[in-house]
């Protein structure tokens, strides 16, 4: 069961392929980007999800934090990973 949760978290954080990403507007946080995301439970089905660059960045950050939270809960570690004077603070 635990392995399934980790595998699910890792697939949820995998970044999907961008449908179109022009380099000229890379800095515009309000630009709408659409991506095809694989449906969970299907090898072929994909769904198109559209959001702004800022929303995609927030989603990636949230996914990364969720994956780290699951990994910490599995290992029982409470370490935040913050280093002070070269040593980890846990």
For each residue, the residues with C-beta under 8 A, 3 or more apart:
1: 4 5
2: 5 6 74
3: 6 7
4: 1 7 8
5: 1 2 8 9 70 74
6: 2 3 9 10 70 71 74
7: 3 4 10 11
8: 4 5 11 12
9: 5 6 12 13 66 67 70 71
10: 6 7 13 14 67
11: 7 8 14 40
12: 8 9 63 66 67
13: 9 10 60 63 64 66 67
14: 10 11
15: 60
16: 35 36 37 38 49
17: 35 36
18: 21 33 35
19: 33 34 35 36 48
20: 33 34
21: 18 26 33
22: 25 26
23: 26
24:
25: 22 28 31
26: 21 22 23
27:
28: 25 31 53
29: 52 53 54 57
30: 52 53 54
31: 25 28 52 53
32: 50 51 52
33: 18 19 20 21 50 51 52 53 56
34: 19 20 48 49 50
35: 16 17 18 19 48 49 50 56
36: 16 17 19 46 47 48 49
37: 16 46 47 48 49
38: 16 42 45 46
39: 42 45 46 47
40: 11
41:
42: 38 39 45
43:
44:
45: 38 39 42
46: 36 37 38 39
47: 36 37 39
48: 19 34 35 36 37
49: 16 34 35 36 37
50: 32 33 34 35
51: 32 33 55 56 59
52: 29 30 31 32 33 55 56
53: 28 29 30 31 33 56 57
54: 29 30 57 58
55: 51 52 58 59
56: 33 35 51 52 53 59 60
57: 29 53 54 60 61
58: 54 55 61 62
59: 51 55 56 62 63
60: 13 15 56 57 63 64
61: 57 58 64 65
62: 58 59 65 66
63: 12 13 59 60 66 67
64: 13 60 61 67 68
65: 61 62 68 69
66: 9 12 13 62 63 69 70
67: 9 10 12 13 63 64 70 71
68: 64 65 71 72
69: 65 66 72 73
70: 5 6 9 66 67 73 74
71: 6 9 67 68 74 75
72: 68 69 75 76 77 78 79
73: 69 70 76
74: 2 5 6 70 71
75: 71 72
76: 72 73
77: 72 90
78: 72 90
79: 72 88 89 90
80: 89 90
81: 88
82: 88 89
83: 86 87 88 89
84: 87 89
85:
86: 83
87: 83 84
88: 79 81 82 83
89: 79 80 82 83 84
90: 77 78 79 80
